[in-house]
């Protein structure tokens, strides 16, 4: 069960950085 939670954490962390980065580049 701990593996499933870690998989979601990794995906959320990988999806969070690209989102703000794209927003900053688009606004610039």
N, CA, C and O of each residue as an XYZ file, in Angstrom:
112
protein
N       0.843     -1.222      0.000
C       0.000      0.000      0.000
C       0.879      1.274      0.000
O       0.509      2.275     -0.614
N       2.002      1.240      0.664
C       2.882      2.436      0.702
C       3.418      2.762     -0.697
O       3.733      3.913     -0.998
N       3.516      1.742     -1.535
C       4.052      1.964     -2.896
C       3.056      2.809     -3.700
O       3.439      3.703     -4.454
N       1.802      2.508     -3.521
C       0.765      3.224     -4.298
C       0.791      4.707     -3.905
O       0.614      5.584     -4.751
N       1.008      4.968     -2.648
C       0.982      6.371     -2.182
C       2.218      7.100     -2.748
O       2.147      8.267     -3.134
N       3.339      6.382     -2.785
C       4.580      7.013     -3.280
C       4.443      7.329     -4.786
O       4.931      8.356     -5.258
N       3.789      6.453     -5.508
C       3.622      6.640     -6.968
C       2.815      7.913     -7.227
O       3.113      8.663     -8.156
N       1.808      8.150     -6.412
C       0.978      9.353     -6.611
C       1.771     10.598     -6.238
O       1.613     11.651     -6.856
N       2.624     10.475     -5.225
C       3.422     11.635     -4.791
C       4.402     12.015     -5.903
O       4.611     13.193     -6.193
N       4.987     11.005     -6.507
C       5.986     11.267     -7.566
C       5.299     11.915     -8.770
O       5.837     12.843     -9.373
N       4.146     11.437     -9.105
C       3.429     11.976    -10.292
C       3.000     13.417     -9.992
O       3.090     14.278    -10.866
N       2.546     13.683     -8.793
C       2.077     15.034     -8.438
C       3.265     16.009     -8.450
O       3.136     17.155     -8.883
N       4.410     15.538     -7.969
C       5.599     16.420     -7.933
C       6.098     16.688     -9.348
O       6.636     17.757     -9.636
N       5.916     15.711    -10.221
C       6.410     15.884    -11.604
C       5.432     16.738    -12.414
O       5.809     17.347    -13.416
N       4.204     16.775    -11.980
C       3.194     17.557    -12.731
C       3.112     18.986    -12.203
O       2.612     19.875    -12.893
N       3.594     19.210    -10.998
C       3.502     20.562    -10.400
C       4.569     21.513    -11.000
O       4.239     22.640    -11.370
N       5.801     21.084    -11.098
C       6.866     21.956    -11.621
C       6.604     22.433    -13.055
O       6.761     23.622    -13.332
N       6.217     21.556    -13.956
C       5.978     21.938    -15.346
C       4.802     22.918    -15.481
O       4.763     23.720    -16.414
N       3.871     22.849    -14.566
C       2.686     23.725    -14.652
C       3.074     25.188    -14.405
O       2.799     26.036    -15.255
N       3.697     25.505    -13.279
C       4.086     26.890    -12.961
C       5.124     27.389    -13.957
O       5.100     28.563    -14.327
N       6.016     26.543    -14.389
C       7.074     26.933    -15.335
C       6.431     27.385    -16.646
O       6.835     28.389    -17.233
N       5.440     26.644    -17.090
C       4.767     26.963    -18.368
C       3.987     28.273    -18.220
O       3.916     29.069    -19.156
N       3.414     28.485    -17.055
C       2.598     29.685    -16.823
C       3.503     30.925    -16.842
O       3.124     31.973    -17.366
N       4.687     30.792    -16.271
C       5.623     31.939    -16.213
C       6.126     32.267    -17.621
O       6.237     33.433    -18.000
N       6.422     31.229    -18.375
C       6.954     31.451    -19.735
C       5.860     32.018    -20.641
O       6.128     32.826    -21.531
N       4.645     31.588    -20.403
C       3.539     32.051    -21.254
C       3.201     33.510    -20.932
O       2.856     34.295    -21.815
N       3.310     33.848    -19.647
C       2.975     35.223    -19.223
C       4.055     36.194    -19.711
O       3.775     37.352    -20.021
N       5.295     35.693    -19.773
C       6.412     36.551    -20.201
C       6.284     36.800    -21.697
O       7.115     37.497    -22.280
